[in-house]
């Protein structure tokens, strides 16, 4: 009798890691990070219980990989905001802030994983930490564009970027955690409110001229 060939649902070596991450995301959204296990991830991905250990030493490593996806998306969003408006640093800043909140709206569980204290930085992959830092540096570049154009206050760029990041992050975490009053999240309210907050932030960071 000939050996049985693996079915199409069985993992392929090149796809296993991504399949496990996708399965982890699905379980994260359904059950949260604390209830997720590698055994359940394997079941969701339709692979053996031992298969996840080919790529992830433990549950923390898988969660870090999921968070890494989020940081890459956030960094890409910062770069896209800058590239879309090359001659308008203030619009870059508005779009970057909106993109941060939009990520939280679309992926609240991943946002909580990225920033909610679930992961231990000392156990995370260096590439993930670099991409997390890279997302902030993308915002920093936008701030420096605004300063170079004479549109933002002549303060330290890091301080201005931290102020912008803090506002966007705070609102994003309120959204991701479901902590906003229902009237504020009805329909397109979150989108409109995030843009209003970004404009208020820009007004606060802009350079003022004395009469």
Z-matrix of the N, CA and C atoms (Angstrom, degrees):
N
C 1 1.470
C 2 1.520 1 109.17
N 3 1.313 2 116.58 1 132.85
C 4 1.463 3 119.70 2 -178.93
C 5 1.512 4 110.57 3 -74.39
N 6 1.341 5 114.18 4 152.12
C 7 1.463 6 119.54 5 179.68
C 8 1.522 7 109.90 6 -64.95
N 9 1.334 8 114.68 7 143.20
C 10 1.466 9 119.83 8 -179.36
C 11 1.522 10 110.06 9 -74.40
N 12 1.316 11 115.82 10 131.06
C 13 1.454 12 119.98 11 178.60
C 14 1.522 13 110.19 12 -81.05
N 15 1.339 14 116.52 13 147.56
C 16 1.462 15 118.04 14 178.36
C 17 1.520 16 110.95 15 -65.24
N 18 1.321 17 115.95 16 142.40
C 19 1.456 18 120.54 17 177.85
C 20 1.511 19 109.91 18 -73.63
N 21 1.348 20 114.40 19 170.48
C 22 1.457 21 119.30 20 -178.09
C 23 1.520 22 111.21 21 -65.22
N 24 1.376 23 116.53 22 -25.43
C 25 1.458 24 119.67 23 -178.95
C 26 1.521 25 112.08 24 -76.86
N 27 1.353 26 116.27 25 -17.19
C 28 1.457 27 118.59 26 177.21
C 29 1.515 28 109.50 27 -69.09
N 30 1.331 29 115.62 28 152.19
C 31 1.463 30 118.98 29 -174.54
C 32 1.519 31 111.70 30 -71.73
N 33 1.312 32 115.07 31 150.16
C 34 1.454 33 122.49 32 169.95
C 35 1.515 34 106.55 33 -104.44
N 36 1.313 35 117.91 34 145.62
C 37 1.462 36 121.19 35 -173.98
C 38 1.521 37 112.17 36 -54.85
N 39 1.328 38 116.91 37 -40.80
C 40 1.452 39 118.98 38 -177.73
C 41 1.511 40 113.70 39 -74.10
N 42 1.343 41 116.95 40 -18.56
C 43 1.460 42 120.60 41 -174.78
C 44 1.520 43 113.05 42 -105.21
N 45 1.307 44 118.98 43 -10.60
C 46 1.459 45 121.06 44 -171.22
C 47 1.517 46 112.37 45 -58.37
N 48 1.316 47 117.04 46 -48.14
C 49 1.467 48 119.07 47 -176.40
C 50 1.523 49 110.93 48 -60.24
N 51 1.336 50 116.37 49 -47.87
C 52 1.460 51 119.59 50 -179.98
C 53 1.523 52 111.68 51 -64.09
N 54 1.330 53 116.48 52 -37.76
C 55 1.464 54 120.06 53 178.70
C 56 1.522 55 110.72 54 -63.24
N 57 1.320 56 116.54 55 -39.32
C 58 1.464 57 120.64 56 178.91
C 59 1.522 58 111.35 57 -67.97
N 60 1.325 59 116.14 58 -40.25
C 61 1.470 60 119.43 59 178.11
C 62 1.524 61 109.99 60 -63.89
N 63 1.329 62 116.85 61 -43.95
C 64 1.468 63 120.27 62 179.09
C 65 1.526 64 110.86 63 -62.29
N 66 1.325 65 116.43 64 -41.16
C 67 1.461 66 119.97 65 177.36
C 68 1.524 67 110.55 66 -64.77
N 69 1.333 68 115.88 67 -38.75
C 70 1.460 69 120.11 68 177.80
C 71 1.516 70 111.96 69 -63.43
N 72 1.327 71 116.77 70 -40.27
C 73 1.472 72 120.79 71 178.28
C 74 1.526 73 110.08 72 -62.34
N 75 1.331 74 116.65 73 -43.92
C 76 1.469 75 120.37 74 -179.94
C 77 1.526 76 111.10 75 -61.12
N 78 1.324 77 116.87 76 -43.20
C 79 1.463 78 120.35 77 179.70
C 80 1.517 79 111.55 78 -71.96
N 81 1.318 80 116.54 79 -35.21
C 82 1.465 81 120.51 80 177.12
C 83 1.527 82 109.88 81 -59.76
N 84 1.325 83 116.34 82 -44.18
C 85 1.465 84 120.45 83 179.97
C 86 1.523 85 111.61 84 -68.07
N 87 1.317 86 116.49 85 -32.70
C 88 1.465 87 119.86 86 -176.82
C 89 1.519 88 112.94 87 -82.45
N 90 1.354 89 116.93 88 -35.65
C 91 1.458 90 119.32 89 -170.01
C 92 1.521 91 115.07 90 -127.14
N 93 1.346 92 117.40 91 -13.89
C 94 1.457 93 119.42 92 -176.83
C 95 1.516 94 111.44 93 89.01
N 96 1.341 95 117.93 94 165.08
C 97 1.466 96 121.47 95 -173.26
C 98 1.519 97 114.41 96 -68.09
N 99 1.317 98 117.46 97 -31.66
C 100 1.463 99 119.13 98 -173.54
C 101 1.525 100 112.23 99 -75.20
N 102 1.322 101 117.18 100 -28.00
C 103 1.461 102 120.66 101 -179.74
C 104 1.523 103 112.67 102 -87.57
N 105 1.317 104 116.89 103 -11.90
C 106 1.464 105 120.82 104 -177.75
C 107 1.526 106 110.37 105 -72.59
N 108 1.325 107 116.99 106 140.17
C 109 1.468 108 121.88 107 175.84
C 110 1.525 109 109.35 108 -138.39
N 111 1.335 110 116.07 109 156.04
C 112 1.465 111 119.74 110 178.75
C 113 1.525 112 111.25 111 -64.28
N 114 1.323 113 116.83 112 -32.03
C 115 1.468 114 119.89 113 178.44
C 116 1.536 115 110.45 114 -63.43
N 117 1.333 116 115.82 115 -44.40
C 118 1.463 117 119.18 116 178.82
C 119 1.523 118 111.59 117 -68.16
N 120 1.327 119 116.13 118 -36.18
C 121 1.463 120 119.97 119 177.47
C 122 1.524 121 109.81 120 -62.52
N 123 1.326 122 116.93 121 -43.14
C 124 1.466 123 120.73 122 178.01
C 125 1.529 124 110.81 123 -60.55
N 126 1.323 125 115.63 124 -42.51
C 127 1.464 126 119.85 125 179.08
C 128 1.524 127 110.87 126 -63.26
N 129 1.333 128 116.09 127 -43.35
C 130 1.467 129 120.97 128 179.69
C 131 1.532 130 111.02 129 -62.63
N 132 1.338 131 116.10 130 -38.31
C 133 1.469 132 121.02 131 -178.96
C 134 1.524 133 112.95 132 -83.99
N 135 1.351 134 116.40 133 -4.37
C 136 1.463 135 122.13 134 179.08
C 137 1.524 136 111.58 135 62.36
N 138 1.335 137 115.57 136 46.52
C 139 1.462 138 121.20 137 175.43
C 140 1.524 139 107.98 138 -128.70
N 141 1.313 140 116.89 139 173.48
C 142 1.459 141 120.57 140 -179.30
C 143 1.523 142 110.94 141 -68.39
N 144 1.320 143 116.47 142 159.05
C 145 1.462 144 120.79 143 179.75
C 146 1.522 145 112.17 144 -62.27
N 147 1.329 146 116.35 145 -25.83
C 148 1.466 147 120.11 146 -179.21
C 149 1.526 148 112.51 147 -83.26
N 150 1.332 149 117.20 148 -19.43
C 151 1.465 150 120.71 149 -172.98
C 152 1.527 151 114.32 150 -58.00
N 153 1.347 152 120.30 151 -41.33
C 154 1.469 153 118.80 152 -178.57
C 155 1.522 154 113.91 153 -57.60
N 156 1.334 155 116.31 154 -28.33
C 157 1.466 156 119.19 155 -176.77
C 158 1.530 157 112.48 156 -72.90
N 159 1.315 158 116.76 157 -7.01
C 160 1.467 159 119.30 158 172.94
C 161 1.525 160 110.68 159 -67.36
N 162 1.337 161 116.54 160 -26.88
C 163 1.466 162 120.83 161 -176.22
C 164 1.523 163 114.11 162 -122.67
N 165 1.326 164 117.60 163 -23.32
C 166 1.462 165 120.06 164 -174.69
C 167 1.522 166 110.20 165 -130.04
N 168 1.322 167 115.21 166 124.59
C 169 1.461 168 119.59 167 -177.89
C 170 1.518 169 111.48 168 -66.02
N 171 1.325 170 116.42 169 -32.70
C 172 1.455 171 121.13 170 -177.87
C 173 1.523 172 109.53 171 -161.96
N 174 1.322 173 114.88 172 -178.01
C 175 1.466 174 120.81 173 -179.24
C 176 1.525 175 111.63 174 -59.91
N 177 1.323 176 117.53 175 -38.90
C 178 1.466 177 120.87 176 -179.22
C 179 1.527 178 110.64 177 -59.73
N 180 1.322 179 116.68 178 -40.15
C 181 1.469 180 120.44 179 -179.52
C 182 1.527 181 111.02 180 -64.26
N 183 1.325 182 117.00 181 -38.20
C 184 1.464 183 119.99 182 177.75
C 185 1.526 184 110.86 183 -68.06
N 186 1.324 185 116.99 184 -43.83
C 187 1.465 186 120.19 185 178.40
C 188 1.527 187 110.64 186 -61.39
N 189 1.327 188 116.39 187 -38.67
C 190 1.467 189 120.08 188 178.05
C 191 1.525 190 110.82 189 -63.88
N 192 1.324 191 116.94 190 -37.24
C 193 1.468 192 120.40 191 178.21
C 194 1.526 193 110.96 192 -65.66
N 195 1.328 194 116.49 193 -37.65
C 196 1.467 195 120.37 194 177.21
C 197 1.523 196 109.79 195 -65.99
N 198 1.336 197 116.32 196 -44.61
C 199 1.464 198 120.25 197 177.91
C 200 1.523 199 110.96 198 -62.55
N 201 1.331 200 116.06 199 -36.54
C 202 1.465 201 120.47 200 179.49
C 203 1.526 202 110.34 201 -59.02
N 204 1.323 203 116.87 202 -40.74
C 205 1.466 204 120.51 203 175.56
C 206 1.524 205 110.40 204 -55.85
N 207 1.336 206 115.59 205 -44.36
C 208 1.458 207 120.16 206 -179.24
C 209 1.513 208 112.59 207 -63.34
N 210 1.330 209 116.90 208 -41.73
C 211 1.468 210 119.75 209 179.66
C 212 1.528 211 111.29 210 -66.91
N 213 1.336 212 116.74 211 -36.11
C 214 1.465 213 119.34 212 176.46
C 215 1.525 214 110.63 213 -64.09
N 216 1.324 215 116.27 214 -42.14
C 217 1.465 216 119.76 215 178.41
C 218 1.525 217 110.80 216 -63.89
N 219 1.319 218 116.33 217 -40.93
C 220 1.460 219 119.80 218 -179.63
C 221 1.520 220 110.45 219 -65.17
N 222 1.327 221 117.04 220 -43.85
C 223 1.459 222 120.39 221 177.39
C 224 1.519 223 111.88 222 -61.81
N 225 1.337 224 116.16 223 -40.64
C 226 1.466 225 120.24 224 178.25
C 227 1.523 226 110.91 225 -64.91
N 228 1.332 227 116.57 226 -35.67
C 229 1.469 228 120.13 227 178.89
C 230 1.522 229 111.08 228 -67.02
N 231 1.341 230 117.16 229 -38.40
C 232 1.465 231 119.97 230 177.14
C 233 1.532 232 110.26 231 -63.84
N 234 1.331 233 115.85 232 -43.80
C 235 1.468 234 120.09 233 179.63
C 236 1.524 235 111.33 234 -65.01
N 237 1.333 236 116.54 235 -38.76
C 238 1.466 237 120.12 236 -179.90
C 239 1.522 238 111.25 237 -66.78
N 240 1.333 239 116.96 238 -38.39
C 241 1.472 240 120.53 239 178.46
C 242 1.521 241 110.57 240 -62.78
N 243 1.328 242 116.16 241 -39.78
C 244 1.468 243 120.30 242 179.00
C 245 1.527 244 110.86 243 -68.37
N 246 1.334 245 116.39 244 -44.87
C 247 1.466 246 120.41 245 -175.45
C 248 1.525 247 112.50 246 -69.50
N 249 1.329 248 116.99 247 -30.73
C 250 1.464 249 120.32 248 -175.40
C 251 1.526 250 112.92 249 -71.94
N 252 1.326 251 116.81 250 -22.66
C 253 1.473 252 120.38 251 -176.39
C 254 1.532 253 109.44 252 -135.35
N 255 1.340 254 117.14 253 66.41
C 256 1.470 255 120.74 254 -172.44
C 257 1.520 256 114.55 255 -61.14
N 258 1.326 257 117.59 256 -24.81
C 259 1.469 258 120.37 257 -177.16
C 260 1.527 259 112.80 258 -107.93
N 261 1.318 260 117.14 259 12.72
C 262 1.469 261 120.30 260 -176.09
C 263 1.527 262 110.30 261 -138.75
N 264 1.344 263 117.65 262 81.49
C 265 1.464 264 120.75 263 -177.54
C 266 1.527 265 113.86 264 -59.75
N 267 1.321 266 118.09 265 -31.61
C 268 1.462 267 119.98 266 179.48
C 269 1.525 268 110.78 267 -69.06
N 270 1.314 269 116.72 268 -37.90
C 271 1.475 270 119.88 269 175.20
C 272 1.526 271 109.80 270 -68.18
N 273 1.320 272 117.17 271 -37.03
C 274 1.464 273 120.45 272 175.00
C 275 1.526 274 110.07 273 -56.08
N 276 1.328 275 115.82 274 -45.67
C 277 1.460 276 120.99 275 -177.38
C 278 1.525 277 111.05 276 -66.28
N 279 1.314 278 116.38 277 -41.74
C 280 1.470 279 119.86 278 178.12
C 281 1.526 280 110.80 279 -61.99
N 282 1.329 281 116.21 280 -45.57
C 283 1.465 282 120.21 281 -178.32
C 284 1.524 283 111.58 282 -67.72
N 285 1.323 284 116.85 283 -35.53
C 286 1.466 285 120.05 284 178.47
C 287 1.521 286 110.54 285 -65.07
N 288 1.335 287 116.86 286 -43.94
C 289 1.460 288 120.15 287 178.11
C 290 1.511 289 111.92 288 -63.97
N 291 1.326 290 116.09 289 -42.41
C 292 1.462 291 120.05 290 178.34
C 293 1.525 292 110.72 291 -62.85
N 294 1.334 293 116.98 292 -41.19
C 295 1.467 294 120.92 293 -178.79
C 296 1.521 295 111.18 294 -63.05
N 297 1.321 296 116.73 295 -36.88
C 298 1.469 297 121.10 296 178.22
C 299 1.525 298 109.36 297 -60.43
N 300 1.330 299 116.33 298 -48.88
C 301 1.462 300 120.34 299 -178.95
C 302 1.527 301 110.74 300 -67.41
N 303 1.325 302 117.05 301 -38.43
C 304 1.461 303 120.68 302 -179.95
C 305 1.524 304 111.17 303 -61.28
N 306 1.329 305 116.49 304 -37.11
C 307 1.463 306 120.23 305 176.54
C 308 1.524 307 110.38 306 -60.53
N 309 1.341 308 116.49 307 -41.17
C 310 1.460 309 120.65 308 179.87
C 311 1.524 310 111.71 309 -68.54
N 312 1.334 311 116.19 310 -36.95
C 313 1.464 312 120.38 311 179.37
C 314 1.525 313 110.46 312 -65.41
N 315 1.322 314 116.21 313 -43.42
C 316 1.465 315 120.76 314 -176.36
C 317 1.526 316 112.86 315 -80.52
N 318 1.325 317 116.68 316 -27.87
C 319 1.470 318 120.69 317 -175.37
C 320 1.527 319 110.67 318 -136.35
N 321 1.338 320 118.18 319 63.17
C 322 1.469 321 119.41 320 -176.14
C 323 1.523 322 113.70 321 -61.08
N 324 1.332 323 116.65 322 -38.19
C 325 1.466 324 118.82 323 -178.04
C 326 1.526 325 111.24 324 -68.26
N 327 1.338 326 116.59 325 -39.25
C 328 1.463 327 119.66 326 178.70
C 329 1.525 328 110.16 327 -69.02
N 330 1.330 329 117.30 328 -38.18
C 331 1.461 330 120.61 329 177.87
C 332 1.520 331 110.86 330 -62.07
N 333 1.328 332 116.74 331 -42.89
C 334 1.463 333 120.33 332 177.18
C 335 1.522 334 110.79 333 -63.03
N 336 1.327 335 116.27 334 -37.69
C 337 1.462 336 120.42 335 178.26
C 338 1.521 337 110.79 336 -65.67
N 339 1.322 338 117.03 337 -41.43
C 340 1.463 339 121.90 338 -178.48
C 341 1.523 340 111.96 339 -64.11
N 342 1.332 341 115.94 340 -39.75
C 343 1.464 342 119.45 341 -169.38
C 344 1.530 343 114.61 342 -123.55
N 345 1.321 344 117.83 343 -0.38
C 346 1.461 345 120.12 344 -171.68
C 347 1.511 346 116.53 345 -89.88
N 348 1.324 347 118.29 346 9.52
C 349 1.459 348 120.25 347 176.98
C 350 1.516 349 115.04 348 82.34
N 351 1.332 350 117.63 349 9.76
C 352 1.469 351 120.79 350 178.65
C 353 1.524 352 110.79 351 -72.68
N 354 1.320 353 116.71 352 -38.96
C 355 1.462 354 121.66 353 -176.33
C 356 1.522 355 111.67 354 -88.91
N 357 1.326 356 115.22 355 148.45
C 358 1.464 357 121.92 356 176.07
C 359 1.530 358 107.52 357 -102.25
N 360 1.339 359 117.99 358 113.42
C 361 1.473 360 120.41 359 -174.56
C 362 1.520 361 113.96 360 -53.13
N 363 1.337 362 116.92 361 -36.77
C 364 1.464 363 119.17 362 -177.24
C 365 1.526 364 112.37 363 -68.46
N 366 1.321 365 117.55 364 -14.45
C 367 1.463 366 121.21 365 178.75
C 368 1.528 367 112.29 366 -102.87
N 369 1.318 368 116.83 367 1.86
C 370 1.467 369 120.76 368 -176.55
C 371 1.521 370 111.31 369 -90.98
N 372 1.315 371 114.72 370 152.29
C 373 1.456 372 122.05 371 178.45
C 374 1.525 373 110.44 372 -63.00
N 375 1.333 374 116.06 373 141.35
C 376 1.468 375 120.59 374 -178.86
C 377 1.525 376 111.63 375 -60.74
N 378 1.326 377 117.19 376 -33.78
C 379 1.466 378 119.85 377 179.49
C 380 1.526 379 111.04 378 -65.88
N 381 1.343 380 116.63 379 -37.98
C 382 1.458 381 119.33 380 178.05
C 383 1.517 382 110.69 381 -64.29
N 384 1.331 383 116.65 382 -44.30
C 385 1.460 384 120.77 383 179.36
C 386 1.523 385 110.60 384 -62.97
N 387 1.332 386 116.41 385 -37.58
C 388 1.466 387 120.12 386 178.90
C 389 1.521 388 110.92 387 -66.75
N 390 1.332 389 117.69 388 -39.76
C 391 1.460 390 120.34 389 179.16
C 392 1.524 391 111.37 390 -71.03
N 393 1.330 392 116.87 391 -32.69
C 394 1.468 393 119.99 392 175.01
C 395 1.525 394 109.84 393 -63.61
N 396 1.324 395 116.23 394 -44.68
C 397 1.460 396 120.56 395 176.77
C 398 1.526 397 110.61 396 -65.78
N 399 1.330 398 115.97 397 -36.16
C 400 1.458 399 120.38 398 -179.95
C 401 1.517 400 112.99 399 -62.79
N 402 1.337 401 117.00 400 -33.39
C 403 1.465 402 119.79 401 177.87
C 404 1.524 403 110.23 402 -63.71
N 405 1.334 404 116.14 403 -42.81
C 406 1.467 405 119.36 404 177.57
C 407 1.525 406 110.47 405 -65.52
N 408 1.315 407 116.62 406 -39.87
C 409 1.464 408 119.84 407 -179.77
C 410 1.529 409 111.55 408 -65.03
N 411 1.336 410 116.90 409 -28.96
C 412 1.458 411 119.86 410 174.80
C 413 1.517 412 111.24 411 -63.67
N 414 1.330 413 116.09 412 -41.80
C 415 1.464 414 120.04 413 175.81
C 416 1.523 415 110.42 414 -66.88
N 417 1.315 416 116.23 415 -39.14
C 418 1.465 417 120.40 416 179.47
C 419 1.528 418 111.07 417 -60.11
N 420 1.322 419 117.37 418 -40.04
C 421 1.471 420 120.41 419 177.46
C 422 1.526 421 111.02 420 -60.61
N 423 1.320 422 116.29 421 -40.81
C 424 1.466 423 120.18 422 179.28
C 425 1.525 424 110.33 423 -63.96
N 426 1.319 425 116.38 424 -42.03
C 427 1.467 426 120.43 425 177.04
C 428 1.525 427 110.02 426 -60.87
N 429 1.316 428 116.49 427 -43.77
C 430 1.471 429 120.14 428 179.94
C 431 1.525 430 111.25 429 -65.35
N 432 1.327 431 117.05 430 -33.32
C 433 1.468 432 119.77 431 174.32
C 434 1.523 433 110.51 432 -61.46
N 435 1.327 434 115.81 433 -43.10
C 436 1.455 435 120.22 434 179.94
C 437 1.513 436 112.87 435 -66.50
N 438 1.311 437 116.17 436 -37.63
C 439 1.469 438 119.78 437 177.69
C 440 1.525 439 110.83 438 -68.81
N 441 1.326 440 116.21 439 -41.62
C 442 1.466 441 120.15 440 -179.67
C 443 1.525 442 111.49 441 -63.05
N 444 1.335 443 116.35 442 -30.60
C 445 1.465 444 120.56 443 179.05
C 446 1.525 445 112.09 444 -84.97
N 447 1.333 446 116.46 445 -0.31
C 448 1.458 447 120.21 446 179.94
C 449 1.513 448 113.95 447 73.89
N 450 1.336 449 116.75 448 21.05
C 451 1.462 450 120.68 449 -176.08
C 452 1.522 451 113.32 450 -97.14
N 453 1.328 452 116.72 451 -21.76
C 454 1.462 453 121.04 452 -178.44
C 455 1.520 454 110.39 453 -113.14
N 456 1.312 455 114.73 454 162.53
C 457 1.457 456 120.58 455 -178.32
C 458 1.527 457 111.09 456 -57.97
N 459 1.323 458 115.04 457 149.43
C 460 1.467 459 120.72 458 -179.03
C 461 1.521 460 110.22 459 -84.01
N 462 1.303 461 115.94 460 50.01
C 463 1.465 462 122.28 461 175.11
C 464 1.521 463 108.98 462 -98.77
N 465 1.313 464 115.31 463 175.51
C 466 1.456 465 120.21 464 176.95
C 467 1.529 466 109.72 465 -61.36
N 468 1.320 467 116.75 466 131.48
C 469 1.466 468 120.93 467 -177.02
C 470 1.523 469 112.24 468 -60.20
N 471 1.326 470 116.30 469 -37.15
C 472 1.467 471 119.83 470 179.03
C 473 1.526 472 110.69 471 -61.97
N 474 1.336 473 116.55 472 -40.19
C 475 1.463 474 120.12 473 -179.69
C 476 1.524 475 110.88 474 -65.86
N 477 1.326 476 116.45 475 -43.10
C 478 1.457 477 119.99 476 178.86
C 479 1.531 478 110.99 477 -64.91
N 480 1.326 479 115.95 478 -41.73
C 481 1.467 480 119.79 479 179.09
C 482 1.523 481 110.82 480 -64.33
N 483 1.325 482 116.37 481 -39.35
C 484 1.465 483 119.92 482 179.36
C 485 1.524 484 110.86 483 -65.42
N 486 1.339 485 116.76 484 -38.51
C 487 1.465 486 119.89 485 177.19
C 488 1.525 487 110.63 486 -62.81
N 489 1.332 488 116.16 487 -44.58
C 490 1.466 489 120.42 488 179.65
C 491 1.526 490 110.93 489 -65.18
N 492 1.320 491 115.95 490 -44.88
C 493 1.470 492 121.10 491 -179.67
C 494 1.525 493 110.43 492 -61.17
N 495 1.329 494 116.55 493 -42.48
C 496 1.465 495 120.95 494 -176.86
C 497 1.521 496 111.21 495 -62.93
N 498 1.328 497 117.42 496 -42.54
C 499 1.463 498 119.36 497 179.74
C 500 1.527 499 110.64 498 -66.26
N 501 1.333 500 116.53 499 -49.24
C 502 1.466 501 119.71 500 -178.97
C 503 1.524 502 110.72 501 -63.05
N 504 1.324 503 116.12 502 -42.05
C 505 1.462 504 120.49 503 -178.79
C 506 1.522 505 111.16 504 -65.45
N 507 1.328 506 116.57 505 -44.62
C 508 1.455 507 119.77 506 -179.27
C 509 1.515 508 111.76 507 -59.85
N 510 1.323 509 116.78 508 -45.71
C 511 1.456 510 119.92 509 179.73
C 512 1.526 511 110.67 510 -67.55
N 513 1.338 512 116.52 511 -40.35
C 514 1.469 513 120.26 512 179.24
C 515 1.524 514 111.20 513 -60.70
N 516 1.323 515 117.29 514 -41.07
C 517 1.462 516 120.24 515 -179.35
C 518 1.526 517 111.47 516 -70.29
N 519 1.324 518 117.45 517 -33.87
C 520 1.466 519 120.16 518 174.11
C 521 1.527 520 110.25 519 -62.79
N 522 1.324 521 115.50 520 -41.43
C 523 1.463 522 120.26 521 178.20
C 524 1.524 523 110.26 522 -65.97
N 525 1.338 524 116.51 523 -49.88
C 526 1.469 525 121.22 524 -177.01
C 527 1.519 526 111.63 525 -62.14
N 528 1.336 527 116.58 526 -34.62
C 529 1.459 528 120.70 527 -178.59
C 530 1.511 529 114.11 528 -86.45
N 531 1.342 530 117.52 529 1.54
C 532 1.457 531 120.76 530 -179.41
C 533 1.513 532 112.86 531 62.62
N 534 1.339 533 116.71 532 35.51
C 535 1.459 534 121.02 533 -173.37
C 536 1.524 535 114.26 534 -101.89
N 537 1.325 536 117.26 535 6.33
C 538 1.460 537 120.01 536 178.53
C 539 1.526 538 110.12 537 -91.67
N 540 1.331 539 118.08 538 146.98
C 541 1.468 540 120.89 539 177.04
C 542 1.528 541 110.56 540 -58.08
N 543 1.333 542 118.20 541 141.19
C 544 1.472 543 121.41 542 -177.36
C 545 1.521 544 115.23 543 -49.28
N 546 1.352 545 120.39 544 -40.55
C 547 1.473 546 118.45 545 -179.85
C 548 1.529 547 113.35 546 -60.43
N 549 1.337 548 116.74 547 -25.92
C 550 1.464 549 119.72 548 -177.68
C 551 1.522 550 113.13 549 -80.57
N 552 1.321 551 117.04 550 -15.72
C 553 1.467 552 119.72 551 -177.02
C 554 1.522 553 112.36 552 -112.78
N 555 1.321 554 117.12 553 6.62
C 556 1.464 555 120.43 554 179.84
C 557 1.524 556 110.59 555 -73.41
N 558 1.331 557 115.99 556 139.36
C 559 1.459 558 120.95 557 176.31
C 560 1.514 559 112.55 558 56.61
N 561 1.324 560 115.93 559 -127.07
C 562 1.467 561 121.83 560 -178.77
C 563 1.525 562 112.09 561 -97.49
N 564 1.336 563 116.69 562 19.27
C 565 1.454 564 120.09 563 -175.19
C 566 1.524 565 112.86 564 -62.05
N 567 1.332 566 117.30 565 -39.37
C 568 1.466 567 119.87 566 -178.47
C 569 1.519 568 110.25 567 -62.37
N 570 1.322 569 116.56 568 -44.10
C 571 1.460 570 120.64 569 179.28
C 572 1.525 571 110.66 570 -60.66
N 573 1.328 572 116.39 571 -48.12
C 574 1.468 573 120.28 572 -179.04
C 575 1.519 574 111.06 573 -64.95
N 576 1.332 575 116.31 574 -40.97
C 577 1.460 576 119.89 575 -178.45
C 578 1.521 577 111.38 576 -67.89
N 579 1.331 578 117.03 577 -38.40
C 580 1.465 579 119.49 578 179.45
C 581 1.522 580 110.80 579 -63.83
N 582 1.321 581 117.11 580 -38.28
C 583 1.467 582 119.83 581 178.38
C 584 1.530 583 110.69 582 -69.57
N 585 1.321 584 116.99 583 -37.41
C 586 1.466 585 119.79 584 176.73
C 587 1.522 586 110.60 585 -62.37
N 588 1.331 587 116.61 586 -44.48
C 589 1.465 588 120.32 587 179.30
C 590 1.523 589 111.01 588 -63.78
N 591 1.324 590 116.88 589 -38.96
C 592 1.471 591 119.89 590 178.37
C 593 1.524 592 110.87 591 -63.28
N 594 1.326 593 116.37 592 -40.09
C 595 1.472 594 119.15 593 178.94
C 596 1.526 595 111.09 594 -67.57
N 597 1.336 596 116.67 595 -38.59
C 598 1.466 597 119.88 596 176.27
C 599 1.522 598 110.51 597 -62.84
N 600 1.331 599 116.01 598 -40.25
C 601 1.461 600 120.21 599 177.17
C 602 1.520 601 110.45 600 -60.79
N 603 1.319 602 116.43 601 -46.81
C 604 1.464 603 120.53 602 -178.63
C 605 1.522 604 110.64 603 -61.07
N 606 1.324 605 116.54 604 -41.57
C 607 1.465 606 119.69 605 177.79
C 608 1.525 607 110.95 606 -59.05
N 609 1.340 608 115.82 607 -38.36
C 610 1.460 609 119.69 608 179.93
C 611 1.517 610 113.56 609 -71.56
N 612 1.336 611 116.54 610 -28.74
C 613 1.465 612 120.46 611 -177.41
C 614 1.527 613 113.29 612 -91.56
N 615 1.323 614 116.49 613 -14.95
C 616 1.462 615 118.98 614 -176.03
C 617 1.522 616 112.14 615 -67.80
N 618 1.310 617 113.35 616 149.67
C 619 1.467 618 120.29 617 175.34
C 620 1.525 619 108.39 618 -72.00
N 621 1.316 620 115.77 619 134.02
C 622 1.462 621 120.58 620 177.20
C 623 1.517 622 109.07 621 -104.09
N 624 1.319 623 115.80 622 145.47
C 625 1.469 624 120.50 623 178.26
C 626 1.515 625 108.92 624 -108.90
N 627 1.298 626 115.75 625 134.64
C 628 1.464 627 120.42 626 179.14
C 629 1.514 628 110.13 627 -80.77
N 630 1.309 629 115.49 628 141.68
C 631 1.464 630 120.21 629 178.77
C 632 1.512 631 109.72 630 -69.40
